[in-house]
Amino acid sequence: MSYKTIAEKSETPIKENNIFVDELGKLKDKRILLCQKDNEIKEGNLIAVDNRLNIVLEMEDGIEVIRGNTILYLVIHE
């Protein structure tokens, strides 16, 4: 299984029409691996992402909303 890093969280606020958020939106329904700042790793299908990098993941045990300010990095499965 190979992984590709697509994003790393920065402290710079994301603007409304940010191309980065648009690119993440294209990854809907893709399987991603998400590492949070507390080193918790979550894996699931990307359902939604907003301009604050808040992410909705569909995981094996249900749907979870992850706040953008807790994300360290994202990786997509290829």
N, C-alpha and C positions, 0 to 999 in steps of 0.2 A: 504494500500500500504506500503510495507516495503522497506527500503533502506539499502545498505551496502556500507560503505566507502572503496574505493579501492586505493585512492592515496591522498597524501598531498604534496604540492610543497615545495621543500627545495631549499636553495640557492646553493647547490652543483651542479656543472654542470653534465649533464647526458652523459655518454660515449657512443660511437657508438654501441657497442654490449652489451647493458645493458639489463638484464633479465626483468627489470621493464617495459621497452618500449615493449618488446616482449609480456609480459602478457597483456598490454593495447591493443596491436594489436589484440589479441584474442577476444576482446570485440566489434569488428566491428559489426555494425547493431544492437547493444544493445541500449536500451534507457538509457540515463544518465542525471544526474542533475549536473551542473557545477556552482560553486560559484567563482567569480573573486574577486581580492583584493579590488575592489571598492564596494563590496557587491552586485554586479549585479548577478542575478541568471539566468542561461539559461538552457533550457531543450530540448533535441532532440536526434536523433539517431546518434551514433558515426560512421562517415564515414572513417576517417583516423587520424593517430597520427604519429608524427615523433620523431627523437631522441632528439629534443629540447622541447618535450611535446606540440608542436603546435598541435591544434586539429581542425578538420573539423566536424561541426555538421550540420545535416539536421534537420531544425526546421520547424514549421508550416508555417512560412513566408519566407522560402527559406533556402539557404545554407550559413553558416557563418564560417569564419576562426578565431580561437581564439589563440592568442599568448600564448605560454607556460609560459612566465614570468608574466602573469597577473592572472594565475590560483591559487586559494587558495586551493580548494579541488574538488574531483570528487566523485560522488555517482552513483551506478548503480541501476536500478529498478529491483527487483526480482519478 
